[in-house]
């Protein structure tokens, strides 16, 4: 199985590491992954530094969830990782960003996935 098909595995690993580092409480909801100790919601977005075809990774943000996160004064935690071996990954960099402070997003159709529009954010746009 190639790495892109294991993205969920790596994303879960990144969530757990960020929860420990940033002292989040992991929480499963459709529009956020965790909460700060004061209850503020956090959506954790992770991407591979570079895909096997040489293309840089990007973060996918879904409009309906983004709008909800903004209404709740939430934050994003962006994580860039480098996979190694079958299941390991190294966090290359991470950054917190208030949902209302994201760079300008260009929404496009997401097909039937999550019934909402999506935007892709390059690593360079965040870091």
TIVO-2410 file (N, C-alpha, C; in nm, 3 decimals):
# residues 127
REC num residu      c1      c2      c3 atome chaine
REC   1      X   0.085  -0.119   0.000     N      A
REC   1      X   0.000   0.000   0.000    CA      A
REC   1      X   0.089   0.124   0.000     C      A
REC   2      X   0.062   0.220  -0.089     N      A
REC   2      X   0.148   0.338  -0.095    CA      A
REC   2      X   0.112   0.437   0.014     C      A
REC   3      X   0.199   0.535   0.030     N      A
REC   3      X   0.183   0.630   0.141    CA      A
REC   3      X   0.058   0.713   0.132     C      A
REC   4      X   0.018   0.751   0.011     N      A
REC   4      X  -0.101   0.835   0.000    CA      A
REC   4      X  -0.225   0.761   0.049     C      A
REC   5      X  -0.227   0.629   0.035     N      A
REC   5      X  -0.339   0.551   0.086    CA      A
REC   5      X  -0.333   0.533   0.237     C      A
REC   6      X  -0.219   0.571   0.297     N      A
REC   6      X  -0.204   0.562   0.442    CA      A
REC   6      X  -0.214   0.700   0.507     C      A
REC   7      X  -0.264   0.797   0.432     N      A
REC   7      X  -0.272   0.934   0.482    CA      A
REC   7      X  -0.350   0.943   0.614     C      A
REC   8      X  -0.457   0.866   0.627     N      A
REC   8      X  -0.535   0.869   0.751    CA      A
REC   8      X  -0.450   0.823   0.869     C      A
REC   9      X  -0.368   0.721   0.847     N      A
REC   9      X  -0.279   0.672   0.952    CA      A
REC   9      X  -0.183   0.783   0.997     C      A
REC  10      X  -0.120   0.850   0.898     N      A
REC  10      X  -0.025   0.955   0.931    CA      A
REC  10      X  -0.096   1.075   0.994     C      A
REC  11      X  -0.216   1.107   0.944     N      A
REC  11      X  -0.293   1.218   1.001    CA      A
REC  11      X  -0.328   1.193   1.147     C      A
REC  12      X  -0.366   1.071   1.179     N      A
REC  12      X  -0.399   1.036   1.318    CA      A
REC  12      X  -0.274   1.047   1.406     C      A
REC  13      X  -0.160   1.002   1.355     N      A
REC  13      X  -0.035   1.013   1.431    CA      A
REC  13      X  -0.002   1.160   1.458     C      A
REC  14      X  -0.022   1.245   1.358     N      A
REC  14      X   0.005   1.388   1.375    CA      A
REC  14      X  -0.090   1.449   1.478     C      A
REC  15      X  -0.217   1.412   1.474     N      A
REC  15      X  -0.314   1.462   1.571    CA      A
REC  15      X  -0.272   1.428   1.713     C      A
REC  16      X  -0.232   1.304   1.735     N      A
REC  16      X  -0.192   1.261   1.869    CA      A
REC  16      X  -0.069   1.336   1.917     C      A
REC  17      X   0.028   1.355   1.829     N      A
REC  17      X   0.150   1.427   1.867    CA      A
REC  17      X   0.122   1.573   1.897     C      A
REC  18      X   0.037   1.636   1.818     N      A
REC  18      X   0.004   1.777   1.842    CA      A
REC  18      X  -0.079   1.793   1.969     C      A
REC  19      X  -0.166   1.698   1.995     N      A
REC  19      X  -0.245   1.703   2.118    CA      A
REC  19      X  -0.153   1.702   2.240     C      A
REC  20      X  -0.051   1.620   2.235     N      A
REC  20      X   0.044   1.613   2.346    CA      A
REC  20      X   0.128   1.741   2.354     C      A
REC  21      X   0.180   1.785   2.240     N      A
REC  21      X   0.266   1.904   2.237    CA      A
REC  21      X   0.190   2.031   2.276     C      A
REC  22      X   0.071   2.048   2.222     N      A
REC  22      X  -0.005   2.172   2.241    CA      A
REC  22      X  -0.109   2.163   2.353     C      A
REC  23      X  -0.117   2.047   2.416     N      A
REC  23      X  -0.210   2.024   2.528    CA      A
REC  23      X  -0.356   2.038   2.487     C      A
REC  24      X  -0.389   1.979   2.373     N      A
REC  24      X  -0.528   1.972   2.328    CA      A
REC  24      X  -0.592   1.849   2.389     C      A
REC  25      X  -0.723   1.853   2.398     N      A
REC  25      X  -0.800   1.732   2.426    CA      A
REC  25      X  -0.857   1.688   2.293     C      A
REC  26      X  -0.822   1.568   2.249     N      A
REC  26      X  -0.876   1.519   2.122    CA      A
REC  26      X  -1.025   1.495   2.137     C      A
REC  27      X  -1.098   1.530   2.034     N      A
REC  27      X  -1.243   1.521   2.038    CA      A
REC  27      X  -1.291   1.497   1.895     C      A
REC  28      X  -1.371   1.399   1.875     N      A
REC  28      X  -1.420   1.368   1.740    CA      A
REC  28      X  -1.549   1.443   1.712     C      A
REC  29      X  -1.539   1.535   1.619     N      A
REC  29      X  -1.657   1.607   1.570    CA      A
REC  29      X  -1.636   1.625   1.420     C      A
REC  30      X  -1.740   1.649   1.346     N      A
REC  30      X  -1.724   1.662   1.201    CA      A
REC  30      X  -1.640   1.784   1.163     C      A
REC  31      X  -1.644   1.888   1.244     N      A
REC  31      X  -1.580   2.014   1.205    CA      A
REC  31      X  -1.456   2.051   1.286     C      A
REC  32      X  -1.419   1.972   1.384     N      A
REC  32      X  -1.294   1.997   1.457    CA      A
REC  32      X  -1.243   1.866   1.518     C      A
REC  33      X  -1.113   1.865   1.550     N      A
REC  33      X  -1.048   1.744   1.601    CA      A
REC  33      X  -1.016   1.750   1.750     C      A
REC  34      X  -1.011   1.871   1.805     N      A
REC  34      X  -0.964   1.884   1.943    CA      A
REC  34      X  -1.017   2.015   2.002     C      A
REC  35      X  -0.985   2.033   2.130     N      A
REC  35      X  -1.018   2.159   2.199    CA      A
REC  35      X  -0.901   2.198   2.288     C      A
REC  36      X  -0.881   2.330   2.297     N      A
REC  36      X  -0.787   2.382   2.396    CA      A
REC  36      X  -0.846   2.355   2.535     C      A
REC  37      X  -0.768   2.374   2.636     N      A
REC  37      X  -0.817   2.353   2.773    CA      A
REC  37      X  -0.932   2.446   2.808     C      A
REC  38      X  -0.939   2.563   2.741     N      A
REC  38      X  -1.048   2.657   2.769    CA      A
REC  38      X  -1.173   2.628   2.686     C      A
REC  39      X  -1.170   2.520   2.606     N      A
REC  39      X  -1.286   2.480   2.528    CA      A
REC  39      X  -1.288   2.528   2.383     C      A
REC  40      X  -1.193   2.610   2.344     N      A
REC  40      X  -1.187   2.660   2.206    CA      A
REC  40      X  -1.157   2.546   2.110     C      A
REC  41      X  -1.235   2.532   2.002     N      A
REC  41      X  -1.214   2.422   1.908    CA      A
REC  41      X  -1.089   2.441   1.821     C      A
REC  42      X  -1.028   2.328   1.786     N      A
REC  42      X  -0.908   2.326   1.702    CA      A
REC  42      X  -0.927   2.220   1.595     C      A
REC  43      X  -0.900   2.256   1.470     N      A
REC  43      X  -0.899   2.162   1.360    CA      A
REC  43      X  -0.753   2.137   1.324     C      A
REC  44      X  -0.711   2.011   1.325     N      A
REC  44      X  -0.572   1.976   1.296    CA      A
REC  44      X  -0.565   1.930   1.151     C      A
REC  45      X  -0.483   1.999   1.072     N      A
REC  45      X  -0.465   1.967   0.931    CA      A
REC  45      X  -0.321   1.925   0.910     C      A
REC  46      X  -0.302   1.809   0.847     N      A
REC  46      X  -0.166   1.763   0.823    CA      A
REC  46      X  -0.147   1.730   0.675     C      A
REC  47      X  -0.023   1.740   0.631     N      A
REC  47      X   0.010   1.704   0.494    CA      A
REC  47      X   0.154   1.654   0.488     C      A
REC  48      X   0.178   1.570   0.389     N      A
REC  48      X   0.311   1.518   0.364    CA      A
REC  48      X   0.394   1.632   0.302     C      A
REC  49      X   0.520   1.644   0.342     N      A
REC  49      X   0.607   1.747   0.289    CA      A
REC  49      X   0.616   1.737   0.137     C      A
REC  50      X   0.637   1.616   0.090     N      A
REC  50      X   0.647   1.592  -0.055    CA      A
REC  50      X   0.593   1.453  -0.085     C      A
REC  51      X   0.508   1.446  -0.185     N      A
REC  51      X   0.451   1.316  -0.225    CA      A
REC  51      X   0.554   1.237  -0.304     C      A
REC  52      X   0.528   1.109  -0.322     N      A
REC  52      X   0.622   1.021  -0.391    CA      A
REC  52      X   0.647   1.064  -0.536     C      A
REC  53      X   0.554   1.139  -0.596     N      A
REC  53      X   0.573   1.187  -0.733    CA      A
REC  53      X   0.648   1.320  -0.737     C      A
REC  54      X   0.695   1.367  -0.620     N      A
REC  54      X   0.772   1.491  -0.613    CA      A
REC  54      X   0.689   1.616  -0.591     C      A
REC  55      X   0.557   1.605  -0.595     N      A
REC  55      X   0.470   1.721  -0.575    CA      A
REC  55      X   0.464   1.757  -0.427     C      A
REC  56      X   0.464   1.888  -0.396     N      A
REC  56      X   0.452   1.928  -0.254    CA      A
REC  56      X   0.313   1.897  -0.201     C      A
REC  57      X   0.304   1.875  -0.072     N      A
REC  57      X   0.175   1.852  -0.009    CA      A
REC  57      X   0.094   1.980  -0.001     C      A
REC  58      X  -0.034   1.967   0.032     N      A
REC  58      X  -0.120   2.082   0.055    CA      A
REC  58      X  -0.226   2.043   0.156     C      A
REC  59      X  -0.281   2.143   0.218     N      A
REC  59      X  -0.385   2.123   0.319    CA      A
REC  59      X  -0.521   2.140   0.253     C      A
REC  60      X  -0.616   2.051   0.282     N      A
REC  60      X  -0.752   2.064   0.230    CA      A
REC  60      X  -0.842   2.116   0.341     C      A
REC  61      X  -0.913   2.222   0.310     N      A
REC  61      X  -1.006   2.283   0.405    CA      A
REC  61      X  -1.144   2.279   0.342     C      A
REC  62      X  -1.244   2.240   0.418     N      A
REC  62      X  -1.381   2.228   0.369    CA      A
REC  62      X  -1.464   2.346   0.419     C      A
REC  63      X  -1.533   2.411   0.326     N      A
REC  63      X  -1.603   2.536   0.355    CA      A
REC  63      X  -1.702   2.527   0.471     C      A
REC  64      X  -1.788   2.429   0.472     N      A
REC  64      X  -1.889   2.419   0.579    CA      A
REC  64      X  -1.822   2.409   0.716     C      A
REC  65      X  -1.716   2.328   0.725     N      A
REC  65      X  -1.646   2.311   0.853    CA      A
REC  65      X  -1.567   2.435   0.889     C      A
REC  66      X  -1.507   2.498   0.787     N      A
REC  66      X  -1.432   2.622   0.810    CA      A
REC  66      X  -1.524   2.732   0.863     C      A
REC  67      X  -1.641   2.745   0.802     N      A
REC  67      X  -1.736   2.846   0.848    CA      A
REC  67      X  -1.779   2.822   0.992     C      A
REC  68      X  -1.801   2.697   1.028     N      A
REC  68      X  -1.839   2.663   1.166    CA      A
REC  68      X  -1.725   2.694   1.261     C      A
REC  69      X  -1.604   2.659   1.223     N      A
REC  69      X  -1.486   2.686   1.307    CA      A
REC  69      X  -1.470   2.837   1.328     C      A
REC  70      X  -1.490   2.914   1.224     N      A
REC  70      X  -1.481   3.061   1.236    CA      A
REC  70      X  -1.588   3.116   1.331     C      A
REC  71      X  -1.711   3.065   1.319     N      A
REC  71      X  -1.820   3.111   1.406    CA      A
REC  71      X  -1.790   3.084   1.553     C      A
REC  72      X  -1.712   2.979   1.579     N      A
REC  72      X  -1.677   2.942   1.717    CA      A
REC  72      X  -1.540   2.996   1.758     C      A
REC  73      X  -1.486   3.092   1.681     N      A
REC  73      X  -1.354   3.151   1.709    CA      A
REC  73      X  -1.245   3.045   1.723     C      A
REC  74      X  -1.254   2.942   1.637     N      A
REC  74      X  -1.161   2.831   1.645    CA      A
REC  74      X  -1.027   2.856   1.578     C      A
REC  75      X  -0.941   2.757   1.592     N      A
REC  75      X  -0.804   2.762   1.541    CA      A
REC  75      X  -0.776   2.642   1.452     C      A
REC  76      X  -0.676   2.658   1.365     N      A
REC  76      X  -0.620   2.547   1.290    CA      A
REC  76      X  -0.481   2.519   1.346     C      A
REC  77      X  -0.446   2.393   1.346     N      A
REC  77      X  -0.310   2.351   1.376    CA      A
REC  77      X  -0.261   2.282   1.248     C      A
REC  78      X  -0.169   2.346   1.177     N      A
REC  78      X  -0.117   2.291   1.052    CA      A
REC  78      X   0.011   2.214   1.081     C      A
REC  79      X   0.019   2.093   1.027     N      A
REC  79      X   0.132   2.004   1.053    CA      A
REC  79      X   0.186   1.950   0.921     C      A
REC  80      X   0.317   1.962   0.903     N      A
REC  80      X   0.384   1.905   0.787    CA      A
REC  80      X   0.469   1.789   0.837     C      A
REC  81      X   0.457   1.674   0.772     N      A
REC  81      X   0.531   1.557   0.816    CA      A
REC  81      X   0.605   1.491   0.699     C      A
REC  82      X   0.704   1.412   0.736     N      A
REC  82      X   0.778   1.332   0.639    CA      A
REC  82      X   0.762   1.186   0.681     C      A
REC  83      X   0.701   1.103   0.595     N      A
REC  83      X   0.685   0.962   0.631    CA      A
REC  83      X   0.817   0.887   0.619     C      A
REC  84      X   0.833   0.783   0.700     N      A
REC  84      X   0.949   0.696   0.686    CA      A
REC  84      X   0.907   0.555   0.724     C      A
REC  85      X   0.961   0.460   0.651     N      A
REC  85      X   0.922   0.322   0.674    CA      A
REC  85      X   0.776   0.301   0.639     C      A
REC  86      X   0.721   0.193   0.693     N      A
REC  86      X   0.581   0.161   0.665    CA      A
REC  86      X   0.484   0.247   0.742     C      A
REC  87      X   0.517   0.281   0.863     N      A
REC  87      X   0.416   0.351   0.943    CA      A
REC  87      X   0.470   0.468   1.024     C      A
REC  88      X   0.597   0.499   1.011     N      A
REC  88      X   0.653   0.608   1.090    CA      A
REC  88      X   0.644   0.742   1.019     C      A
REC  89      X   0.648   0.847   1.096     N      A
REC  89      X   0.654   0.980   1.036    CA      A
REC  89      X   0.725   1.075   1.132     C      A
REC  90      X   0.788   1.174   1.073     N      A
REC  90      X   0.858   1.277   1.148    CA      A
REC  90      X   0.788   1.409   1.123     C      A
REC  91      X   0.755   1.481   1.229     N      A
REC  91      X   0.695   1.614   1.215    CA      A
REC  91      X   0.806   1.709   1.174     C      A
REC  92      X   0.789   1.773   1.059     N      A
REC  92      X   0.888   1.867   1.007    CA      A
REC  92      X   0.865   2.005   1.066     C      A
REC  93      X   0.738   2.049   1.066     N      A
REC  93      X   0.703   2.178   1.126    CA      A
REC  93      X   0.554   2.182   1.156     C      A
REC  94      X   0.518   2.268   1.248     N      A
REC  94      X   0.377   2.288   1.282    CA      A
REC  94      X   0.353   2.433   1.318     C      A
REC  95      X   0.230   2.477   1.300     N      A
REC  95      X   0.197   2.617   1.326    CA      A
REC  95      X   0.049   2.629   1.360     C      A
REC  96      X   0.019   2.713   1.456     N      A
REC  96      X  -0.119   2.745   1.492    CA      A
REC  96      X  -0.162   2.870   1.416     C      A
REC  97      X  -0.288   2.872   1.374     N      A
REC  97      X  -0.342   2.987   1.301    CA      A
REC  97      X  -0.490   2.999   1.333     C      A
REC  98      X  -0.532   3.118   1.372     N      A
REC  98      X  -0.674   3.140   1.397    CA      A
REC  98      X  -0.751   3.123   1.266     C      A
REC  99      X  -0.864   3.058   1.272     N      A
REC  99      X  -0.942   3.030   1.151    CA      A
REC  99      X  -0.974   3.157   1.073     C      A
REC 100      X  -0.996   3.266   1.143     N      A
REC 100      X  -1.029   3.392   1.076    CA      A
REC 100      X  -0.909   3.457   1.010     C      A
REC 101      X  -0.788   3.406   1.034     N      A
REC 101      X  -0.667   3.465   0.978    CA      A
REC 101      X  -0.603   3.385   0.865     C      A
REC 102      X  -0.677   3.289   0.810     N      A
REC 102      X  -0.621   3.211   0.699    CA      A
REC 102      X  -0.600   3.301   0.578     C      A
REC 103      X  -0.504   3.263   0.491     N      A
REC 103      X  -0.491   3.339   0.367    CA      A
REC 103      X  -0.620   3.327   0.286     C      A
REC 104      X  -0.639   3.416   0.189     N      A
REC 104      X  -0.759   3.415   0.108    CA      A
REC 104      X  -0.779   3.278   0.044     C      A
REC 105      X  -0.896   3.221   0.062     N      A
REC 105      X  -0.926   3.088   0.011    CA      A
REC 105      X  -1.008   3.097  -0.118     C      A
REC 106      X  -0.975   3.011  -0.213     N      A
REC 106      X  -1.052   2.999  -0.336    CA      A
REC 106      X  -1.127   2.868  -0.329     C      A
REC 107      X  -1.258   2.877  -0.314     N      A
REC 107      X  -1.341   2.758  -0.297    CA      A
REC 107      X  -1.375   2.700  -0.432     C      A
REC 108      X  -1.375   2.569  -0.441     N      A
REC 108      X  -1.416   2.500  -0.563    CA      A
REC 108      X  -1.495   2.377  -0.523     C      A
REC 109      X  -1.563   2.319  -0.619     N      A
REC 109      X  -1.647   2.203  -0.591    CA      A
REC 109      X  -1.567   2.088  -0.534     C      A
REC 110      X  -1.621   2.026  -0.435     N      A
REC 110      X  -1.556   1.910  -0.374    CA      A
REC 110      X  -1.621   1.781  -0.418     C      A
REC 111      X  -1.702   1.789  -0.523     N      A
REC 111      X  -1.776   1.670  -0.565    CA      A
REC 111      X  -1.876   1.633  -0.456     C      A
REC 112      X  -1.896   1.506  -0.435     N      A
REC 112      X  -1.989   1.461  -0.333    CA      A
REC 112      X  -1.921   1.449  -0.198     C      A
REC 113      X  -1.790   1.469  -0.194     N      A
REC 113      X  -1.716   1.449  -0.070    CA      A
REC 113      X  -1.756   1.554   0.033     C      A
REC 114      X  -1.811   1.511   0.141     N      A
REC 114      X  -1.851   1.595   0.255    CA      A
REC 114      X  -1.957   1.699   0.220     C      A
REC 115      X  -2.017   1.690   0.103     N      A
REC 115      X  -2.125   1.780   0.063    CA      A
REC 115      X  -2.092   1.928   0.082     C      A
REC 116      X  -1.971   1.968   0.050     N      A
REC 116      X  -1.933   2.107   0.064    CA      A
REC 116      X  -1.822   2.140  -0.033     C      A
REC 117      X  -1.796   2.268  -0.049     N      A
REC 117      X  -1.683   2.312  -0.132    CA      A
REC 117      X  -1.554   2.294  -0.052     C      A
REC 118      X  -1.444   2.292  -0.125     N      A
REC 118      X  -1.315   2.278  -0.057    CA      A
REC 118      X  -1.215   2.377  -0.115     C      A
REC 119      X  -1.108   2.399  -0.040     N      A
REC 119      X  -0.996   2.480  -0.086    CA      A
REC 119      X  -0.868   2.407  -0.049     C      A
REC 120      X  -0.768   2.423  -0.134     N      A
REC 120      X  -0.638   2.367  -0.106    CA      A
REC 120      X  -0.545   2.480  -0.071     C      A
REC 121      X  -0.468   2.461   0.037     N      A
REC 121      X  -0.375   2.563   0.082    CA      A
REC 121      X  -0.234   2.506   0.073     C      A
REC 122      X  -0.147   2.576   0.004     N      A
REC 122      X  -0.009   2.528  -0.009    CA      A
REC 122      X   0.066   2.541   0.123     C      A
REC 123      X   0.166   2.460   0.140     N      A
REC 123      X   0.248   2.467   0.261    CA      A
REC 123      X   0.309   2.606   0.273     C      A
REC 124      X   0.358   2.659   0.161     N      A
REC 124      X   0.421   2.793   0.161    CA      A
REC 124      X   0.327   2.904   0.204     C      A
REC 125      X   0.196   2.887   0.182     N      A
REC 125      X   0.100   2.990   0.222    CA      A
REC 125      X   0.086   2.998   0.373     C      A
REC 126      X   0.115   2.890   0.442     N      A
REC 126      X   0.101   2.887   0.589    CA      A
REC 126      X   0.233   2.917   0.658     C      A
REC 127      X   0.343   2.861   0.606     N      A
REC 127      X   0.471   2.875   0.675    CA      A
REC 127      X   0.557   2.981   0.612     C      A
***
